[in-house]
């Protein structure tokens, strides 16, 4: 049976709906928890202000928070309402992925290979995570597709959405602007001639029509920043001590470490199976004079290089930790370009193409089983490995209750003291109280590899000198309860 665009659309939506029901009761995880806390403020204060106060505010624009609080207002505060919002965003991303594949796959690439994009580990993990990254990705993909198809109105909507979703939207807008200028400079949009273009000459050639979406989006964002400054007295760089350190300039050694982290984020979870062969194909194509890239592949290459450059220059010199989820658009562009080059290169046989695609798909699937030692920081929300944590957490709580161990005697860096936030409940629950991790004062310590805050030295001390009370494991994720060796 040949898979048409409509069949692929419905297959993808069906998968996302099934995923919605499977994760219906899955709590917010990591940064999504802080989004829940801020959305709860908007919800409980009935949108008396469009922004949250400074003690909760990280500086990011609140579009995702507005969505969460709005859905809670309509459907009642619950996990399922938040996940309904995520489902709608996920479907939007899938539609945009299909559009991107239809526009930029070369002619002989089977459209079914769009599923290779869909199973990219970090993208797949983010479809289950209640953070704002999927919303940002939707707007970035919408911007690229609207630019290619010369749809000025949707392009404007996409730019506004990027700026109001996350501060990284500023980088994305800068990247889109550079891409737009380069594609115009090299006349690639004219060569591509996408089906369904609307007013291509005006949108791609008239300076006024080109600049208007950027002016409108920046103008609206400027109005929002003015409103925030009037309300809080600051914009973008928050005085909140919890987040202010993420906006500082990095020293030389930190820049070196950030560069290594940047490369690690691109290559891990099986993605090296795309990036390394992609570099090989680009080099081989570049040094073979008889070979030229198609217009689609040139657009992809320009877009990929621009996004990588903007992200590198915008993130590496600063102190904010980088997560693999920040670069999802780069993974998508690299994979589409890689597929195109496989099919544009006539010295690769059909059998070898299928073998390479199968290996990449297997690498993406096994990427969810990449688990680093506890002393190495890991982006847990960037693969489905994090799903193993929640049943372990419940088992540990059951163990503590059964053995009557007072949680206030337990030090941990896990955010266990306000579970009402991650479960989307009202702040009236009796959540257990834990102590901050301090090996000099804690009688017990609860350690897990899903948090990156515990120092290497503390981990080594716990493993070498403290007594293990109980340890629960599942597919590389662990929760270990330690007891101070001097205790009976």
SVG drawing of the C-alpha trace seen along z (x, -y; Angstrom):
<svg xmlns="http://www.w3.org/2000/svg" viewBox="-14 -51 54 55">
<polyline fill="none" stroke="black" stroke-width="0.4" points="0.0,0.0 1.4,-3.4 1.4,-5.9 0.1,-9.2 0.4,-12.5 -3.1,-12.2 -2.4,-8.7 0.8,-9.9 -1.0,-12.8 -3.6,-10.5 -1.0,-7.9 1.0,-10.5 -2.1,-12.1 -3.2,-8.6 0.1,-7.9 0.1,-11.2 -3.5,-10.5 -2.4,-7.1 0.6,-8.7 -1.7,-11.3 -3.8,-8.6 -0.7,-6.6 0.8,-9.7 -2.4,-11.1 -1.3,-11.0 2.4,-11.6 3.6,-14.4 5.5,-17.5 9.3,-16.8 12.3,-19.1 11.7,-22.6 8.1,-21.7 7.5,-21.8 8.6,-25.5 6.2,-26.2 3.4,-24.6 4.2,-26.8 4.1,-30.0 0.9,-28.9 -0.7,-28.1 0.0,-31.7 -1.8,-33.1 -4.6,-30.6 -5.2,-31.2 -5.0,-35.0 -7.4,-34.8 -5.0,-36.5 -5.0,-39.7 -1.6,-40.2 -0.3,-38.8 3.1,-38.1 4.2,-36.3 5.9,-38.2 9.7,-38.4 10.1,-35.7 8.7,-33.2 9.9,-34.8 12.9,-33.5 12.6,-36.1 11.0,-33.9 7.9,-35.2 4.7,-33.7 2.8,-32.3 3.0,-28.7 2.0,-29.8 -1.0,-31.6 -2.0,-28.4 -1.7,-26.2 -3.6,-28.7 -6.2,-29.2 -6.8,-25.4 -7.0,-25.0 -9.6,-27.8 -11.7,-26.1 -11.3,-22.5 -10.3,-22.6 -6.8,-22.4 -5.5,-18.9 -2.7,-17.0 -5.1,-15.9 -6.0,-19.5 -2.3,-20.4 -1.6,-17.3 -4.5,-18.2 -2.8,-21.5 0.5,-19.6 -1.4,-17.2 -2.7,-20.1 0.9,-21.5 2.3,-18.1 -0.2,-17.7 0.8,-21.1 4.5,-20.1 3.6,-16.9 1.7,-18.9 4.7,-21.2 7.1,-18.3 5.1,-16.9 5.0,-20.2 8.8,-20.6 9.4,-17.1 7.1,-17.6 8.8,-20.9 12.4,-19.9 12.8,-16.2 14.2,-15.7 11.9,-14.0 13.0,-10.4 12.9,-10.4 9.9,-8.4 7.7,-10.7 7.4,-7.9 10.9,-8.8 9.4,-11.7 8.9,-9.1 12.7,-9.1 12.4,-12.7 9.5,-11.8 11.5,-9.2 14.4,-11.4 15.0,-10.7 14.8,-14.3 11.9,-15.3 10.0,-12.1 10.8,-12.7 9.6,-16.3 6.2,-15.2 5.6,-13.8 7.2,-16.7 5.0,-19.6 7.6,-22.2 7.4,-25.0 10.0,-23.5 7.5,-21.9 5.6,-25.1 8.8,-26.9 9.6,-24.2 6.1,-24.5 6.6,-28.2 10.1,-27.7 8.9,-25.1 5.9,-27.3 8.3,-30.1 10.5,-28.0 7.6,-26.5 5.9,-29.9 9.2,-31.4 9.5,-28.6 5.9,-28.9 5.9,-32.7 3.0,-32.9 3.5,-36.3 0.7,-36.3 1.6,-32.9 5.3,-33.9 4.3,-36.9 2.3,-34.7 5.3,-32.3 7.8,-35.1 5.4,-36.5 4.9,-33.1 8.7,-32.4 9.3,-35.7 6.4,-35.2 7.3,-31.5 10.9,-31.6 13.9,-33.8 15.6,-31.4 12.9,-32.7 15.1,-35.8 17.9,-33.6 15.5,-31.8 14.2,-35.0 17.7,-36.2 18.5,-32.9 15.3,-33.0 16.2,-36.6 19.7,-35.5 18.3,-32.5 15.8,-34.7 18.5,-37.1 20.8,-34.3 18.1,-32.5 17.1,-35.8 20.8,-36.6 21.3,-33.2 17.9,-33.2 17.1,-29.7 13.5,-30.4 12.9,-31.3 14.6,-28.1 12.6,-25.9 9.2,-27.3 7.2,-25.5 3.6,-24.5 1.0,-26.8 3.1,-29.9 1.2,-33.0 2.4,-36.3 6.0,-35.0 7.3,-38.1 6.0,-40.5 7.0,-38.4 10.4,-37.4 11.4,-40.5 9.7,-43.6 11.7,-45.1 8.5,-46.3 6.8,-43.0 10.0,-41.3 10.6,-43.6 6.9,-43.9 6.7,-40.5 9.9,-41.3 8.7,-44.8 5.3,-43.6 6.7,-40.8 9.5,-43.0 7.0,-45.8 4.5,-43.5 7.4,-42.0 8.6,-45.5 5.1,-46.4 5.1,-43.3 8.6,-44.2 7.3,-47.7 4.4,-46.3 6.6,-43.9 9.0,-46.8 6.1,-48.8 4.9,-45.9 8.2,-44.5 10.9,-47.1 13.0,-44.8 13.0,-42.8 14.8,-39.6 17.6,-39.6 15.7,-38.7 17.0,-39.9 15.7,-36.6 18.8,-34.9 17.6,-31.5 17.9,-32.4 20.1,-35.5 23.2,-33.4 22.1,-31.9 22.5,-35.2 26.1,-35.9 29.1,-35.9 31.2,-32.7 34.9,-32.6 37.4,-30.9 37.3,-27.5 33.5,-27.6 33.4,-28.5 35.6,-25.5 33.3,-23.2 30.3,-24.8 31.8,-24.1 32.3,-20.4 28.7,-20.3 27.4,-21.9 29.1,-19.1 27.9,-16.4 24.3,-17.6 24.5,-17.3 26.0,-13.8 24.4,-11.9 21.4,-9.6 22.4,-8.1 22.5,-11.3 26.2,-10.7 24.9,-8.3 23.5,-11.3 26.1,-14.0 29.2,-12.0 28.0,-10.5 26.4,-13.9 29.8,-15.6 31.4,-12.9 28.7,-13.3 29.1,-17.1 32.8,-16.9 32.6,-14.3 30.0,-16.4 32.0,-19.5 35.3,-18.1 33.6,-16.4 33.3,-19.1 30.6,-17.2 28.3,-17.1 26.0,-20.0 23.4,-20.1 19.8,-20.5 18.0,-23.7 16.2,-21.9 19.5,-20.7 21.1,-24.1 18.2,-25.6 18.6,-23.0 22.4,-23.5 22.1,-27.3 19.4,-26.9 21.4,-24.4 24.6,-26.3 22.8,-29.5 21.0,-27.9 24.2,-26.2 26.1,-29.4 23.5,-31.6 23.0,-29.0 26.7,-28.5 27.4,-32.3 24.3,-32.9 24.8,-30.1 28.3,-29.0 29.7,-32.3 27.1,-32.4 26.6,-30.5 23.2,-29.1 23.4,-25.3 22.5,-23.9 20.1,-21.0 19.8,-18.8 16.2,-20.0 17.4,-23.5 18.7,-22.2 15.7,-20.2 15.4,-22.3 19.1,-21.5 18.5,-17.7 15.5,-18.0 17.3,-20.0 20.4,-17.8 18.3,-14.6 16.4,-15.9 19.6,-17.1 21.3,-13.7 18.3,-11.9 18.5,-14.1 22.2,-13.6 21.7,-9.8 19.3,-10.0 21.1,-12.7 24.4,-10.7 24.3,-8.2 27.3,-6.2 25.2,-4.9 23.0,-1.9 19.4,-1.6 20.3,1.3 22.9,-0.7 20.5,-3.6 17.9,-1.3 20.6,0.1 21.9,-3.3 18.3,-4.5 17.7,-1.3 20.9,-1.8 20.0,-5.5 16.5,-4.5 17.9,-1.8 20.3,-4.3 17.5,-6.7 15.5,-4.0 18.5,-2.8 19.3,-6.4 16.7,-6.2 18.9,-3.7 21.9,-6.0 22.6,-6.4 25.7,-8.1 27.4,-7.5 25.9,-9.6 28.9,-11.9 28.2,-13.0 25.3,-15.5 22.6,-14.2 19.7,-15.9 17.1,-13.5 14.2,-15.3 15.7,-14.7 15.1,-11.0 12.3,-8.7 14.7,-7.2 13.2,-9.7 9.9,-7.8 11.5,-5.1 11.9,-7.6 8.2,-8.0 7.4,-4.4 10.7,-4.3 9.7,-7.5 6.4,-6.0 8.1,-2.8 10.5,-4.8 7.7,-6.7 5.9,-3.4 9.2,-2.1 9.6,-5.2 6.0,-5.0 6.2,-1.3 9.4,-1.6 8.3,-4.8 11.4,-6.8 10.8,-10.6 11.3,-12.4 12.6,-15.5 15.6,-13.4 16.4,-12.8 18.6,-15.2 18.1,-15.2 18.5,-17.4 15.4,-15.8 12.4,-18.3 10.2,-16.1 8.8,-18.6 6.2,-20.2 4.7,-17.3 1.4,-19.2 3.0,-21.4 4.1,-18.5 0.7,-16.7 -1.3,-19.9 -3.1,-19.9 -4.1,-22.8 -1.6,-23.9 -3.5,-22.3 -1.9,-18.8 0.3,-17.4 3.4,-16.8 6.3,-15.2 9.0,-17.6 12.6,-16.8 15.8,-18.5 18.5,-20.0 21.4,-17.7 24.1,-18.3 26.3,-15.3 27.3,-16.8 23.8,-17.1 21.6,-14.6 20.8,-11.3 19.7,-9.9 20.3,-10.9 18.2,-10.1 20.2,-10.1 19.1,-9.6 20.9,-10.0 18.0,-12.1 19.2,-15.2 22.5,-16.9 22.9,-19.0 24.8,-16.6 28.5,-17.1 30.9,-14.4 32.6,-14.5 29.3,-14.0 28.4,-11.1 31.8,-9.4 31.5,-10.0 28.0,-8.4 29.1,-5.4 32.3,-4.8 31.4,-5.7 27.7,-5.6 25.5,-2.6 22.9,-1.7 19.5,-1.2 17.7,-0.4 18.2,-0.9 15.6,-0.7 16.6,-0.5 14.8,-0.4 16.6,-0.5 19.5,-2.6 17.5,-5.0 18.1,-4.5 17.0,-5.8 19.2,-5.0 18.6,-5.7 21.8,-6.0 22.2,-6.1 25.0,-7.9 27.5,-5.3 27.5,-6.4 23.7,-5.7 22.6,-2.4"/>
</svg>
